[in-house]
């Protein structure tokens, strides 16, 4: 079984809100000093889901693909260290400045080039833009079925049985492969690579593909091919001034809070 | 500028959902004299046409086929495409629900257009259509324009206002085809064990986070909610606490969980990560109880207590019960 994991490198979502800055002229986030970018956490869970199936099937192969700058090699290496077999980086100026559409378009072309893929695993959404579109876009481009927001995935013959998280419960979905599956945090913690695996992954060669390798034109990629235009990126205004309850003991503070809530007619 | 709008509605428990009426309210604004179309799918959908007209729809495209009751991409996508072919809207509005998260991107990619997901503000300005949504876990907001048509927009629940009900309003009803084949099969469904007041409907939500230190901490949080009355207050959880298995995922408040908009939101031992705030920042009043005065939650809170919840919350329960 050949499984593909799509991995995105993003600014660390645990960056303290106080360190979060926007370059208004460029409509870009200014990287926080001293905080390295990370593999989007949901993508690590997507990798975990794929690796569990690789182990279950016994003879599986996992390829990790990332679209990004040269620095995205680090995200690819992390998934290789977790146990993926091969890494592919889609990197060229033409890929930059795109949207969900151009990203899915390029990733789908890479999956087609790999040829023998049984499933594509993505995070439920990238933890930077939180759109949650790319996995479904790949499915549309390839004409594959999909199941999103998975908390458990099992191989079932050539197909998959996916447990999905719903607003008020869970649903089990069965579908034939090849298919696209997006994975949610409910899957559980991704495995932590051992030092030896990290060293092995560091020595692995990551293949770089350009638009020409994928048979794609610059006009269908990046800013040129995007269908959404980011007009403005800004920080929402900060909330109100908090009133901290006075009191020498928890009992006094609690009484003050109860009274404040009553005065505000909230209780 | 008059333009036609298509709303993909949802029917639950024999009625159009509240979010559907919110989408219709937004649609009538954006239509600006154009036609507002609503798609309704599943058992009893046609019977809900009146409710859609009252909420602002001019035309309802519906199918009562029970195969639509449980959302499946292939079924719904075909029906909405059929509606799109008839209505040729400039904008498609879908709730950011379990339906919209799947249907929005699928529809946009199928029609070669763009989707903006989980939008909280949608407006027709002089420069064109603008959709604003939260990004970077709530640290930023992003406003988009659309290069392609129709614009597909999924909209966050409770971010829009319904119109005043147009009692007795009528309109045209068009039948949509029954569901065809689907490549996915739903083999099981399991409801989360959450009885009583739903967290999205509760006027008061009391939530606990990782700072509780142990799953037992939620007993104290539940007691606080009970002190307000089980018909008024529901219990929520941060994603961190859900991921640790301390509380059911159905009660998760945040970007990837529920978005709640109660009158009063009490965050107990929650630091206020941006992704959590994305789920509760619509609350009218936020109260924070946290040991760390520097915790982000205090920036969004109106009232706060700096202290250990183990000491504070039992006293707060007592104080609430003693209020005259």
Interface residues (C-beta under 8 A of the other chain):
Chain A: X11 X13 X14 X15 X16 X17 X18 X20 X22 X29 X99 X100 X101 X104 X124 X125 X127 X128 X129 X130 X131 X132 X133 X136 X137 X139 X140 X141 X145 X146 X147 X148 X149 X161 X165 X166 X167 X168 X169 X170 X171 X172 X173 X174 X175 X176 X184 X185 X186 X189 X226 X227 X228 X229 X230 X231 X232 X233 X234 X235 X236 X238 X239 X240 X242 X243 X244 X245 X249 X250 X251 X253 X254 X255 X257 X258 X259 X260 X261 X262 X264 X266 X267
Chain B: X70 X73 X74 X97 X98 X101 X102 X104 X105 X106 X108 X109 X110 X113 X114 X115 X116 X117 X118 X130 X134 X135 X136 X137 X138 X139 X140 X141 X142 X143 X144 X145 X146 X147 X148 X183 X184 X185 X186 X187 X188 X189 X190 X191 X192 X194 X204 X228 X239 X242 X243 X249 X250 X255 X256 X258 X263 X264 X273 X274 X275 X281 X284 X285 X286 X287 X288 X293 X296 X298 X299 X300 X301 X302 X303 X304 X305 X306 X307 X308 X311 X312 X315 X316 X318 X319 X320 X322 X323
